[in-house]
Amino acid sequence: MKWQVTLHTKSLSTVLTITNTDKKPFSFSTALHTYFCASVTGASVKGLKGCKTLNKDPDPSNPLEGKEEREAITFPGFVDCIYLDAPKELQLDNGLGDVITIQNTNWSDAVLWNPHLKMESCYRDFVCVENAKIGKVQLEPEQSWVAEQQIAIS
């Protein structure tokens, strides 16, 4: 696994490369656990309308399947939801006056998470908006998988 991180004035880029150096294939899934400073009561995410959802609240081991109907997803309580076949760009309004654009290449899914009362001392101050690859990636020997993310503030 190799990471490349580039910091610019108003953006951060990451490139993750996973290479199979073994003589036999293997599979994996992955996610970037990206935590953003936010006011949880004012934060919202746009760009996920129409995605298939796997809502892990109330039972993480048996997610409820659905379809996202909202233009803007908010964090009114505990949130732990997977969005399959997510778009290449999301917009996070952090509720503090910033709009953050999250673009990606080769991350097929997204996850929104906030622990609410499970982390009562800090849940009000952040939200997690993750690029993810929920389905398994199969890598043959010598094959690589590359995924990129760019986070920019406006």
N, CA and C atoms as an extended XYZ file, in Angstrom:
462
Properties=species:S:1:pos:R:3:atomname:S:1:resname:S:1:resid:I:1 pbc="F F F"
N         0.848       -1.157        0.000 N   MET     1
C         0.000        0.000        0.000 CA  MET     1
C         0.902        1.232        0.000 C   MET     1
N         0.493        2.216       -0.791 N   LYS     2
C         1.255        3.454       -0.907 CA  LYS     2
C         0.293        4.630       -0.855 C   LYS     2
N         0.628        5.652       -0.072 N   TRP     3
C        -0.149        6.876        0.031 CA  TRP     3
C         0.640        8.038       -0.553 C   TRP     3
N        -0.055        8.888       -1.271 N   GLN     4
C         0.524       10.158       -1.698 CA  GLN     4
C        -0.442       11.239       -1.241 C   GLN     4
N         0.052       12.187       -0.475 N   VAL     5
C        -0.781       13.270        0.043 CA  VAL     5
C        -0.171       14.584       -0.421 C   VAL     5
N        -1.016       15.461       -1.011 N   THR     6
C        -0.556       16.760       -1.488 CA  THR     6
C        -1.440       17.833       -0.871 C   THR     6
N        -0.811       18.777       -0.203 N   LEU     7
C        -1.526       19.871        0.435 CA  LEU     7
C        -1.341       21.142       -0.388 C   LEU     7
N        -2.463       21.768       -0.757 N   HIS     8
C        -2.459       23.039       -1.478 CA  HIS     8
C        -3.060       24.106       -0.568 C   HIS     8
N        -3.150       25.329       -1.021 N   THR     9
C        -3.677       26.416       -0.208 CA  THR     9
C        -5.091       26.142        0.291 C   THR     9
N        -5.976       25.701       -0.602 N   LYS    10
C        -7.362       25.465       -0.221 CA  LYS    10
C        -7.848       24.062       -0.564 C   LYS    10
N        -6.915       23.116       -0.711 N   SER    11
C        -7.332       21.746       -1.022 CA  SER    11
C        -6.306       20.738       -0.517 C   SER    11
N        -6.768       19.510       -0.414 N   LEU    12
C        -5.943       18.382       -0.006 CA  LEU    12
C        -6.239       17.235       -0.951 C   LEU    12
N        -5.202       16.665       -1.541 N   SER    13
C        -5.372       15.531       -2.451 CA  SER    13
C        -4.694       14.307       -1.856 C   SER    13
N        -5.354       13.163       -1.998 N   THR    14
C        -4.757       11.899       -1.575 CA  THR    14
C        -4.891       10.885       -2.695 C   THR    14
N        -3.871       10.064       -2.844 N   VAL    15
C        -3.894        8.960       -3.804 CA  VAL    15
C        -3.497        7.706       -3.034 C   VAL    15
N        -4.356        6.712       -3.074 N   LEU    16
C        -4.089        5.428       -2.438 CA  LEU    16
C        -3.835        4.403       -3.535 C   LEU    16
N        -2.697        3.712       -3.457 N   THR    17
C        -2.366        2.650       -4.406 CA  THR    17
C        -2.154        1.363       -3.621 C   THR    17
N        -2.894        0.338       -3.990 N   ILE    18
C        -2.722       -0.987       -3.387 CA  ILE    18
C        -2.268       -1.922       -4.488 C   ILE    18
N        -1.122       -2.567       -4.280 N   THR    19
C        -0.535       -3.466       -5.270 CA  THR    19
C        -0.405       -4.860       -4.682 C   THR    19
N        -0.805       -5.850       -5.458 N   ASN    20
C        -0.648       -7.235       -5.042 CA  ASN    20
C         0.756       -7.696       -5.437 C   ASN    20
N         1.629       -7.836       -4.450 N   THR    21
C         2.999       -8.291       -4.696 CA  THR    21
C         3.154       -9.783       -4.431 C   THR    21
N         2.039      -10.439       -4.109 N   ASP    22
C         2.060      -11.881       -3.840 CA  ASP    22
C         1.905      -12.651       -5.154 C   ASP    22
N         2.011      -13.961       -5.069 N   LYS    23
C         1.839      -14.824       -6.244 CA  LYS    23
C         0.417      -15.360       -6.364 C   LYS    23
N        -0.445      -14.995       -5.404 N   LYS    24
C        -1.846      -15.420       -5.469 CA  LYS    24
C        -2.754      -14.204       -5.327 C   LYS    24
N        -3.964      -14.279       -5.869 N   PRO    25
C        -4.887      -13.140       -5.800 CA  PRO    25
C        -5.368      -12.897       -4.365 C   PRO    25
N        -5.805      -11.683       -4.110 N   PHE    26
C        -6.477      -11.376       -2.841 CA  PHE    26
C        -7.536      -10.318       -3.095 C   PHE    26
N        -8.436      -10.169       -2.125 N   SER    27
C        -9.494       -9.167       -2.246 CA  SER    27
C        -9.530       -8.315       -0.984 C   SER    27
N       -10.118       -7.137       -1.120 N   PHE    28
C       -10.212       -6.210        0.004 CA  PHE    28
C       -11.353       -5.237       -0.234 C   PHE    28
N       -11.755       -4.562        0.815 N   SER    29
C       -12.616       -3.388        0.738 CA  SER    29
C       -11.935       -2.317        1.586 C   SER    29
N       -12.285       -1.056        1.357 N   THR    30
C       -11.573        0.017        2.047 CA  THR    30
C       -12.443        1.269        2.131 C   THR    30
N       -12.076        2.163        3.047 N   ALA    31
C       -12.752        3.455        3.172 CA  ALA    31
C       -11.774        4.458        3.775 C   ALA    31
N       -11.947        5.706        3.393 N   LEU    32
C       -11.171        6.795        3.988 CA  LEU    32
C       -12.011        7.398        5.108 C   LEU    32
N       -11.566        7.286        6.314 N   HIS    33
C       -12.319        7.814        7.459 CA  HIS    33
C       -12.008        9.302        7.609 C   HIS    33
N       -12.739       10.108        6.851 N   THR    34
C       -12.483       11.530        6.755 CA  THR    34
C       -13.430       12.280        7.695 C   THR    34
N       -12.859       12.877        8.732 N   TYR    35
C       -13.628       13.608        9.732 CA  TYR    35
C       -13.479       15.111        9.470 C   TYR    35
N       -14.605       15.805        9.453 N   PHE    36
C       -14.613       17.233        9.183 CA  PHE    36
C       -15.126       17.991       10.403 C   PHE    36
N       -14.452       19.064       10.752 N   CYS    37
C       -14.931       19.962       11.790 CA  CYS    37
C       -16.263       20.530       11.308 C   CYS    37
N       -17.288       20.448       12.149 N   ALA    38
C       -18.622       20.874       11.730 CA  ALA    38
C       -19.473       21.193       12.948 C   ALA    38
N       -20.524       21.921       12.709 N   SER    39
C       -21.603       22.055       13.682 CA  SER    39
C       -22.652       21.035       13.260 C   SER    39
N       -22.761       19.953       14.011 N   VAL    40
C       -23.599       18.839       13.579 CA  VAL    40
C       -25.050       19.261       13.352 C   VAL    40
N       -25.529       20.262       14.071 N   THR    41
C       -26.924       20.694       13.897 CA  THR    41
C       -27.127       21.481       12.610 C   THR    41
N       -26.053       22.025       12.012 N   GLY    42
C       -26.183       22.790       10.777 CA  GLY    42
C       -25.561       22.131        9.564 C   GLY    42
N       -24.894       20.989        9.763 N   ALA    43
C       -24.184       20.320        8.661 CA  ALA    43
C       -25.154       19.587        7.742 C   ALA    43
N       -24.794       19.549        6.446 N   SER    44
C       -25.583       18.781        5.472 CA  SER    44
C       -24.681       18.368        4.316 C   SER    44
N       -25.083       17.275        3.660 N   VAL    45
C       -24.335       16.749        2.516 CA  VAL    45
C       -25.275       16.677        1.321 C   VAL    45
N       -24.829       17.207        0.190 N   LYS    46
C       -25.605       17.155       -1.050 CA  LYS    46
C       -24.880       16.286       -2.070 C   LYS    46
N       -25.674       15.636       -2.938 N   GLY    47
C       -25.119       14.855       -4.038 CA  GLY    47
C       -25.438       13.379       -3.975 C   GLY    47
N       -26.131       12.931       -2.932 N   LEU    48
C       -26.384       11.495       -2.768 CA  LEU    48
C       -27.823       11.080       -3.110 C   LEU    48
N       -28.643       12.034       -3.540 N   LYS    49
C       -30.029       11.705       -3.880 CA  LYS    49
C       -30.055       10.645       -4.982 C   LYS    49
N       -30.878        9.617       -4.783 N   GLY    50
C       -31.020        8.537       -5.761 CA  GLY    50
C       -30.144        7.333       -5.486 C   GLY    50
N       -29.179        7.452       -4.576 N   CYS    51
C       -28.292        6.315       -4.272 CA  CYS    51
C       -29.019        5.246       -3.464 C   CYS    51
N       -28.646        4.003       -3.692 N   LYS    52
C       -29.098        2.913       -2.828 CA  LYS    52
C       -28.408        3.080       -1.489 C   LYS    52
N       -29.162        2.904       -0.387 N   THR    53
C       -28.602        3.086        0.947 CA  THR    53
C       -28.611        1.777        1.730 C   THR    53
N       -27.632        1.658        2.600 N   LEU    54
C       -27.583        0.595        3.601 CA  LEU    54
C       -27.457        1.307        4.941 C   LEU    54
N       -28.594        1.477        5.625 N   ASN    55
C       -28.638        2.223        6.874 CA  ASN    55
C       -28.325        1.284        8.035 C   ASN    55
N       -27.215        1.537        8.716 N   LYS    56
C       -26.763        0.663        9.786 CA  LYS    56
C       -27.375        1.013       11.144 C   LYS    56
N       -28.271        1.974       11.172 N   ASP    57
C       -29.007        2.299       12.387 CA  ASP    57
C       -30.428        1.787       12.193 C   ASP    57
N       -30.941        0.903       12.991 N   PRO    58
C       -30.543        0.581       14.354 CA  PRO    58
C       -29.668       -0.674       14.506 C   PRO    58
N       -29.480       -1.479       13.453 N   ASP    59
C       -28.741       -2.739       13.593 CA  ASP    59
C       -27.567       -2.791       12.615 C   ASP    59
N       -26.336       -2.521       13.078 N   PRO    60
C       -25.174       -2.493       12.188 CA  PRO    60
C       -24.918       -3.809       11.452 C   PRO    60
N       -25.305       -4.928       12.041 N   SER    61
C       -25.052       -6.220       11.399 CA  SER    61
C       -26.127       -6.582       10.376 C   SER    61
N       -27.213       -5.837       10.345 N   ASN    62
C       -28.303       -6.101        9.410 CA  ASN    62
C       -28.837       -4.767        8.864 C   ASN    62
N       -28.062       -4.091        7.973 N   PRO    63
C       -28.464       -2.762        7.483 CA  PRO    63
C       -29.788       -2.793        6.723 C   PRO    63
N       -30.548       -1.720        6.893 N   LEU    64
C       -31.809       -1.567        6.173 CA  LEU    64
C       -31.521       -0.994        4.790 C   LEU    64
N       -31.997       -1.678        3.744 N   GLU    65
C       -31.806       -1.193        2.380 CA  GLU    65
C       -32.857       -0.148        2.059 C   GLU    65
N       -32.459        0.842        1.276 N   GLY    66
C       -33.389        1.879        0.868 CA  GLY    66
C       -32.838        2.672       -0.295 C   GLY    66
N       -33.456        3.817       -0.544 N   LYS    67
C       -33.020        4.722       -1.597 CA  LYS    67
C       -33.079        6.135       -1.035 C   LYS    67
N       -32.009        6.891       -1.238 N   GLU    68
C       -31.956        8.253       -0.704 CA  GLU    68
C       -32.859        9.164       -1.524 C   GLU    68
N       -33.798        9.815       -0.864 N   GLU    69
C       -34.748       10.712       -1.515 CA  GLU    69
C       -34.447       12.178       -1.239 C   GLU    69
N       -33.598       12.450       -0.263 N   ARG    70
C       -33.346       13.834        0.142 CA  ARG    70
C       -32.267       14.489       -0.727 C   ARG    70
N       -32.452       15.777       -0.998 N   GLU    71
C       -31.433       16.578       -1.691 CA  GLU    71
C       -30.251       16.827       -0.765 C   GLU    71
N       -30.564       17.132        0.498 N   ALA    72
C       -29.530       17.430        1.493 CA  ALA    72
C       -29.736       16.515        2.693 C   ALA    72
N       -28.715       15.770        3.041 N   ILE    73
C       -28.780       14.851        4.169 CA  ILE    73
C       -28.224       15.562        5.388 C   ILE    73
N       -28.965       15.512        6.492 N   THR    74
C       -28.553       16.164        7.730 CA  THR    74
C       -28.209       15.102        8.774 C   THR    74
N       -27.797       15.567        9.935 N   PHE    75
C       -27.336       14.694       11.013 CA  PHE    75
C       -28.165       14.957       12.271 C   PHE    75
N       -29.451       14.563       12.266 N   PRO    76
C       -30.334       14.897       13.388 CA  PRO    76
C       -30.114       14.035       14.638 C   PRO    76
N       -29.378       12.958       14.501 N   GLY    77
C       -29.108       12.032       15.605 CA  GLY    77
C       -28.000       11.107       15.149 C   GLY    77
N       -27.979        9.894       15.674 N   PHE    78
C       -26.985        8.912       15.247 CA  PHE    78
C       -27.145        8.656       13.748 C   PHE    78
N       -26.047        8.723       12.997 N   VAL    79
C       -26.065        8.469       11.554 CA  VAL    79
C       -24.935        7.502       11.226 C   VAL    79
N       -25.278        6.410       10.549 N   ASP    80
C       -24.287        5.454       10.039 CA  ASP    80
C       -24.903        4.818        8.801 C   ASP    80
N       -24.627        5.407        7.644 N   CYS    81
C       -25.295        4.980        6.415 CA  CYS    81
C       -24.307        4.893        5.263 C   CYS    81
N       -24.400        3.792        4.524 N   ILE    82
C       -23.597        3.560        3.324 CA  ILE    82
C       -24.431        3.952        2.112 C   ILE    82
N       -23.805        4.637        1.163 N   TYR    83
C       -24.448        5.036       -0.090 CA  TYR    83
C       -23.711        4.344       -1.223 C   TYR    83
N       -24.379        3.396       -1.867 N   LEU    84
C       -23.760        2.624       -2.942 CA  LEU    84
C       -23.846        3.386       -4.261 C   LEU    84
N       -22.844        3.196       -5.101 N   ASP    85
C       -22.763        3.872       -6.406 CA  ASP    85
C       -22.916        5.382       -6.250 C   ASP    85
N       -22.152        5.934       -5.331 N   ALA    86
C       -22.184        7.375       -5.061 CA  ALA    86
C       -21.546        8.139       -6.214 C   ALA    86
N       -21.925        9.402       -6.373 N   PRO    87
C       -21.336       10.206       -7.446 CA  PRO    87
C       -19.875       10.559       -7.147 C   PRO    87
N       -19.225       11.106       -8.125 N   LYS    88
C       -17.808       11.473       -8.023 CA  LYS    88
C       -17.582       12.778       -7.265 C   LYS    88
N       -18.673       13.485       -6.914 N   GLU    89
C       -18.534       14.744       -6.190 CA  GLU    89
C       -19.667       14.917       -5.186 C   GLU    89
N       -19.301       15.284       -3.963 N   LEU    90
C       -20.264       15.606       -2.910 CA  LEU    90
C       -19.960       17.005       -2.394 C   LEU    90
N       -20.972       17.645       -1.839 N   GLN    91
C       -20.816       18.963       -1.230 CA  GLN    91
C       -21.199       18.861        0.245 C   GLN    91
N       -20.263       19.209        1.123 N   LEU    92
C       -20.520       19.237        2.556 CA  LEU    92
C       -20.602       20.683        3.009 C   LEU    92
N       -21.761       21.078        3.532 N   ASP    93
C       -21.897       22.354        4.230 CA  ASP    93
C       -21.632       22.023        5.689 C   ASP    93
N       -20.546       22.535        6.252 N   ASN    94
C       -20.169       22.124        7.602 CA  ASN    94
C       -20.933       22.854        8.702 C   ASN    94
N       -21.867       23.720        8.333 N   GLY    95
C       -22.666       24.427        9.326 CA  GLY    95
C       -21.904       25.532       10.034 C   GLY    95
N       -20.678       25.786        9.591 N   LEU    96
C       -19.830       26.817       10.182 CA  LEU    96
C       -19.489       27.909        9.162 C   LEU    96
N       -20.166       27.877        8.009 N   GLY    97
C       -19.925       28.879        6.979 CA  GLY    97
C       -19.063       28.411        5.821 C   GLY    97
N       -18.652       27.147        5.842 N   ASP    98
C       -17.806       26.618        4.767 CA  ASP    98
C       -18.563       25.580        3.951 C   ASP    98
N       -18.313       25.578        2.642 N   VAL    99
C       -18.783       24.512        1.765 CA  VAL    99
C       -17.542       23.774        1.281 C   VAL    99
N       -17.532       22.477        1.509 N   ILE   100
C       -16.382       21.645        1.174 CA  ILE   100
C       -16.788       20.709        0.046 C   ILE   100
N       -16.018       20.731       -1.041 N   THR   101
C       -16.256       19.842       -2.173 CA  THR   101
C       -15.350       18.634       -2.024 C   THR   101
N       -15.956       17.456       -2.110 N   ILE   102
C       -15.219       16.199       -1.991 CA  ILE   102
C       -15.364       15.472       -3.319 C   ILE   102
N       -14.269       15.411       -4.085 N   GLN   103
C       -14.272       14.745       -5.384 CA  GLN   103
C       -13.462       13.465       -5.276 C   GLN   103
N       -13.797       12.484       -6.123 N   ASN   104
C       -13.045       11.235       -6.077 CA  ASN   104
C       -12.953       10.577       -7.433 C   ASN   104
N       -11.968        9.704       -7.533 N   THR   105
C       -11.801        8.829       -8.684 CA  THR   105
C       -11.633        7.414       -8.153 C   THR   105
N       -12.489        6.512       -8.594 N   ASN   106
C       -12.423        5.078       -8.305 CA  ASN   106
C       -12.920        4.690       -6.915 C   ASN   106
N       -13.491        5.614       -6.163 N   TRP   107
C       -14.204        5.254       -4.941 CA  TRP   107
C       -15.669        5.135       -5.346 C   TRP   107
N       -16.242        3.961       -5.269 N   SER   108
C       -17.593        3.759       -5.792 CA  SER   108
C       -18.697        4.116       -4.804 C   SER   108
N       -18.364        4.230       -3.525 N   ASP   109
C       -19.389        4.386       -2.502 CA  ASP   109
C       -19.026        5.524       -1.546 C   ASP   109
N       -19.975        5.863       -0.675 N   ALA   110
C       -19.732        6.879        0.348 CA  ALA   110
C       -20.380        6.425        1.649 C   ALA   110
N       -19.870        6.928        2.758 N   VAL   111
C       -20.422        6.635        4.078 CA  VAL   111
C       -20.562        7.952        4.830 C   VAL   111
N       -21.727        8.154        5.453 N   LEU   112
C       -21.928        9.280        6.362 CA  LEU   112
C       -22.055        8.717        7.760 C   LEU   112
N       -21.370        9.366        8.715 N   TRP   113
C       -21.379        8.858       10.083 CA  TRP   113
C       -21.266        9.994       11.082 C   TRP   113
N       -22.035        9.895       12.149 N   ASN   114
C       -21.870       10.727       13.337 CA  ASN   114
C       -22.405        9.905       14.506 C   ASN   114
N       -21.624        9.794       15.595 N   PRO   115
C       -21.985        8.902       16.687 CA  PRO   115
C       -23.062        9.427       17.622 C   PRO   115
N       -23.421       10.686       17.522 N   HIS   116
C       -24.407       11.337       18.377 CA  HIS   116
C       -24.108       11.017       19.845 C   HIS   116
N       -25.044       10.547       20.588 N   LEU   117
C       -24.870       10.382       22.032 CA  LEU   117
C       -23.891        9.280       22.421 C   LEU   117
N       -23.459        8.471       21.461 N   LYS   118
C       -22.456        7.444       21.772 CA  LYS   118
C       -21.094        8.070       22.076 C   LYS   118
N       -20.902        9.310       21.641 N   MET   119
C       -19.682       10.078       21.955 CA  MET   119
C       -20.127       11.479       22.362 C   MET   119
N       -20.841       11.548       23.471 N   GLU   120
C       -21.510       12.775       23.869 CA  GLU   120
C       -20.576       13.973       24.031 C   GLU   120
N       -19.322       13.729       24.382 N   SER   121
C       -18.403       14.836       24.625 CA  SER   121
C       -17.967       15.569       23.356 C   SER   121
N       -18.126       14.939       22.161 N   CYS   122
C       -17.573       15.580       20.959 CA  CYS   122
C       -18.441       15.490       19.712 C   CYS   122
N       -19.536       14.747       19.709 N   TYR   123
C       -20.285       14.512       18.469 CA  TYR   123
C       -20.799       15.786       17.808 C   TYR   123
N       -20.992       16.847       18.583 N   ARG   124
C       -21.540       18.096       18.028 CA  ARG   124
C       -20.548       18.823       17.119 C   ARG   124
N       -19.259       18.436       17.184 N   ASP   125
C       -18.204       19.198       16.537 CA  ASP   125
C       -17.638       18.578       15.265 C   ASP   125
N       -18.217       17.470       14.788 N   PHE   126
C       -17.681       16.861       13.570 CA  PHE   126
C       -18.730       16.006       12.874 C   PHE   126
N       -18.483       15.762       11.595 N   VAL   127
C       -19.207       14.751       10.823 CA  VAL   127
C       -18.164       13.993       10.011 C   VAL   127
N       -18.491       12.778        9.684 N   CYS   128
C       -17.606       11.952        8.857 CA  CYS   128
C       -18.282       11.744        7.507 C   CYS   128
N       -17.569       12.106        6.437 N   VAL   129
C       -18.023       11.889        5.065 CA  VAL   129
C       -16.897       11.124        4.388 C   VAL   129
N       -17.115        9.830        4.175 N   GLU   130
C       -16.053        8.938        3.705 CA  GLU   130
C       -16.266        8.508        2.260 C   GLU   130
N       -15.201        8.518        1.483 N   ASN   131
C       -15.200        7.787        0.229 CA  ASN   131
C       -14.890        6.343        0.583 C   ASN   131
N       -15.549        5.407       -0.103 N   ALA   132
C       -15.395        3.999        0.263 CA  ALA   132
C       -15.484        3.103       -0.957 C   ALA   132
N       -14.997        1.912       -0.792 N   LYS   133
C       -15.142        0.818       -1.761 CA  LYS   133
C       -15.686       -0.342       -0.940 C   LYS   133
N       -17.014       -0.436       -0.859 N   ILE   134
C       -17.672       -1.418        0.003 CA  ILE   134
C       -17.575       -2.816       -0.594 C   ILE   134
N       -17.853       -2.939       -1.897 N   GLY   135
C       -17.718       -4.244       -2.557 CA  GLY   135
C       -16.253       -4.635       -2.637 C   GLY   135
N       -15.992       -5.898       -2.689 N   LYS   136
C       -14.612       -6.397       -2.720 CA  LYS   136
C       -13.917       -6.049       -4.030 C   LYS   136
N       -12.662       -5.617       -3.902 N   VAL   137
C       -11.779       -5.425       -5.048 CA  VAL   137
C       -10.904       -6.672       -5.113 C   VAL   137
N       -10.871       -7.326       -6.258 N   GLN   138
C       -10.046       -8.524       -6.455 CA  GLN   138
C        -8.787       -8.114       -7.218 C   GLN   138
N        -7.631       -8.391       -6.617 N   LEU   139
C        -6.366       -8.077       -7.287 CA  LEU   139
C        -5.602       -9.359       -7.586 C   LEU   139
N        -5.288       -9.532       -8.851 N   GLU   140
C        -4.443      -10.639       -9.276 CA  GLU   140
C        -2.980      -10.280       -8.978 C   GLU   140
N        -2.073      -11.245       -8.997 N   PRO   141
C        -0.663      -10.933       -8.768 CA  PRO   141
C        -0.170       -9.828       -9.705 C   PRO   141
N         0.571       -8.907       -9.152 N   GLU   142
C         1.172       -7.764       -9.859 CA  GLU   142
C         0.158       -6.692      -10.269 C   GLU   142
N        -1.116       -6.878      -10.000 N   GLN   143
C        -2.126       -5.851      -10.311 CA  GLN   143
C        -2.154       -4.790       -9.222 C   GLN   143
N        -2.565       -3.573       -9.618 N   SER   144
C        -2.726       -2.485       -8.657 CA  SER   144
C        -4.121       -1.884       -8.774 C   SER   144
N        -4.569       -1.307       -7.695 N   TRP   145
C        -5.820       -0.550       -7.628 CA  TRP   145
C        -5.461        0.833       -7.105 C   TRP   145
N        -5.948        1.878       -7.789 N   VAL   146
C        -5.624        3.246       -7.419 CA  VAL   146
C        -6.920        4.029       -7.238 C   VAL   146
N        -7.004        4.788       -6.148 N   ALA   147
C        -8.159        5.651       -5.905 CA  ALA   147
C        -7.662        7.006       -5.419 C   ALA   147
N        -8.352        8.068       -5.862 N   GLU   148
C        -7.943        9.429       -5.513 CA  GLU   148
C        -9.090       10.170       -4.859 C   GLU   148
N        -8.728       11.134       -4.028 N   GLN   149
C        -9.705       12.016       -3.396 CA  GLN   149
C        -9.140       13.426       -3.367 C   GLN   149
N        -9.985       14.402       -3.657 N   GLN   150
C        -9.590       15.797       -3.513 CA  GLN   150
C       -10.647       16.504       -2.686 C   GLN   150
N       -10.191       17.165       -1.634 N   ILE   151
C       -11.070       17.928       -0.747 CA  ILE   151
C       -10.686       19.393       -0.933 C   ILE   151
N       -11.687       20.221       -1.270 N   ALA   152
C       -11.430       21.652       -1.483 CA  ALA   152
C       -12.478       22.476       -0.747 C   ALA   152
N       -12.042       23.590       -0.213 N   ILE   153
C       -12.946       24.489        0.512 CA  ILE   153
C       -13.177       25.736       -0.316 C   ILE   153
N       -14.432       26.216       -0.272 N   SER   154
C       -14.731       27.445       -1.023 CA  SER   154
C       -15.350       28.474       -0.108 C   SER   154
